[in-house]
Amino acid sequence: MLAPKRTKYRKTQRGRMKRKATRGNRVVFGDFGLQALEPAWITANQIEAARIVISKNLKKGGKIWIRIFPHKSVTKKPAETRMGGGKGDVDRYVAVVRPGTIMFEITGLKEDQAFEVLKQASYKLPIKTRVVVKQG
């Protein structure tokens, strides 16, 4: 499971995902990117599932960049626990994704193949996405 090696604080607050992404919203490293169209928490398992799909379809020629990382801890209290007693234990780690964030980038494929590969990866994610091409 992807998780940060160290964090300053073990438990984080929920936060908000109101605005569009102002950072990480352009294809920088590869030629094609998978862009989020909705705000969401993407779990480490979902990132890994999408990565596996992309790497299996890339073969040897391509390269992949994962532009999101699950830094945020999400806590959960045990089932059938009474109210109170403080915040629960860390259950999983998530990446906060705002609309416009580029989540994955690939290079080394033709345009139609790249669109197909990223479309397959999008099935593993819980949000609407689109494939974008590098500008310039």
C-alpha positions as CSV (number, residue, x, y, z in Angstrom):
1,M,0.0,0.0,0.0
2,L,1.2,3.5,-0.9
3,A,1.7,5.6,2.2
4,P,4.0,8.5,3.2
5,K,7.2,7.4,5.0
6,R,6.8,10.1,7.6
7,T,4.2,12.7,8.5
8,K,4.3,15.6,10.8
9,Y,0.9,14.7,12.3
10,R,-0.6,11.2,12.2
11,K,-4.2,12.3,11.8
12,T,-5.4,15.0,9.5
13,Q,-8.7,16.9,9.3
14,R,-11.0,16.4,6.4
15,G,-10.6,19.7,4.6
16,R,-12.5,20.9,1.5
17,M,-12.2,20.5,-2.3
18,K,-14.1,23.6,-3.4
19,R,-12.0,25.0,-6.2
20,K,-10.5,23.8,-9.5
21,A,-6.8,22.7,-9.3
22,T,-4.3,25.6,-9.9
23,R,-1.3,23.3,-9.6
24,G,-0.6,20.0,-11.4
25,N,-3.3,20.8,-14.1
26,R,-1.0,20.7,-17.2
27,V,0.7,17.8,-18.9
28,V,4.4,18.4,-18.2
29,F,6.4,15.1,-18.4
30,G,4.6,12.9,-20.9
31,D,2.6,13.4,-24.1
32,F,-0.8,12.4,-22.8
33,G,-2.5,12.8,-19.4
34,L,-5.5,11.6,-17.5
35,Q,-7.3,14.6,-16.1
36,A,-9.8,14.6,-13.2
37,L,-13.1,16.4,-13.9
38,E,-14.6,16.0,-10.4
39,P,-13.2,16.5,-6.8
40,A,-12.5,13.3,-4.9
41,W,-10.3,11.4,-2.5
42,I,-8.4,8.8,-4.6
43,T,-7.3,5.9,-2.4
44,A,-3.8,4.3,-2.6
45,N,-5.4,1.1,-3.9
46,Q,-7.2,2.9,-6.7
47,I,-4.0,4.6,-7.8
48,E,-2.2,1.2,-7.8
49,A,-5.0,-0.5,-9.7
50,A,-4.8,2.2,-12.4
51,R,-1.0,2.1,-12.5
52,I,-1.1,-1.7,-13.1
53,V,-3.5,-1.3,-16.0
54,I,-1.4,1.4,-17.6
55,S,1.9,-0.5,-17.2
56,K,0.5,-3.8,-18.6
57,N,-0.8,-1.9,-21.7
58,L,2.4,0.2,-22.2
59,K,4.6,-2.7,-23.0
60,K,8.3,-1.9,-23.2
61,G,8.2,1.3,-25.3
62,G,6.3,3.7,-23.0
63,K,6.9,5.5,-19.8
64,I,4.4,6.4,-17.0
65,W,4.4,9.3,-14.5
66,I,2.1,9.2,-11.5
67,R,1.4,12.8,-10.6
68,I,-0.7,12.2,-7.4
69,F,0.4,10.7,-4.1
70,P,-1.8,9.7,-1.1
71,H,-0.5,12.1,1.6
72,K,-3.8,12.5,3.5
73,S,-4.6,10.0,6.3
74,V,-8.3,9.0,6.8
75,T,-9.4,7.8,10.1
76,K,-12.2,5.3,11.0
77,K,-13.7,4.3,14.3
78,P,-14.5,0.6,14.9
79,A,-17.9,-0.7,14.1
80,E,-20.5,-0.6,16.9
81,T,-18.5,1.9,19.0
82,R,-20.3,4.4,21.2
83,M,-20.1,8.1,20.5
84,G,-17.2,10.0,21.9
85,G,-13.8,8.5,22.8
86,G,-11.9,10.7,20.4
87,K,-10.9,10.4,16.8
88,G,-10.5,6.9,15.3
89,D,-7.3,5.2,14.1
90,V,-5.8,5.8,10.7
91,D,-7.6,3.5,8.2
92,R,-6.1,4.4,4.8
93,Y,-4.3,7.1,2.9
94,V,-5.8,9.1,0.1
95,A,-4.8,11.7,-2.5
96,V,-6.9,14.8,-2.6
97,V,-7.8,15.4,-6.3
98,R,-9.5,18.6,-7.5
99,P,-11.1,19.1,-10.9
100,G,-8.3,19.7,-13.5
101,T,-5.6,17.7,-11.7
102,I,-3.5,15.6,-14.1
103,M,-3.3,12.2,-12.3
104,F,-1.3,10.1,-14.8
105,E,0.9,10.9,-17.8
106,I,2.3,8.5,-20.4
107,T,4.6,8.8,-23.4
108,G,5.8,6.4,-26.1
109,L,2.5,5.4,-27.7
110,K,0.5,6.5,-30.7
111,E,-2.4,8.8,-30.0
112,D,-5.2,6.2,-30.4
113,Q,-3.3,3.7,-28.3
114,A,-2.7,6.2,-25.6
115,F,-6.3,7.2,-25.4
116,E,-7.3,3.6,-25.1
117,V,-4.8,2.9,-22.3
118,L,-5.8,5.9,-20.3
119,K,-9.5,5.1,-20.8
120,Q,-8.9,1.6,-19.4
121,A,-7.1,3.2,-16.3
122,S,-10.1,5.6,-15.8
123,Y,-12.4,2.6,-15.2
124,K,-10.4,1.9,-12.0
125,L,-11.1,5.4,-10.6
126,P,-14.3,6.6,-8.9
127,I,-14.5,9.9,-10.8
128,K,-15.1,11.3,-14.3
129,T,-11.9,11.8,-16.2
130,R,-10.7,12.9,-19.7
131,V,-7.6,12.3,-21.7
132,V,-5.6,15.4,-22.5
133,V,-2.8,16.0,-25.0
134,K,0.4,18.0,-24.2
135,Q,0.1,21.6,-25.4
136,G,2.9,23.1,-27.5
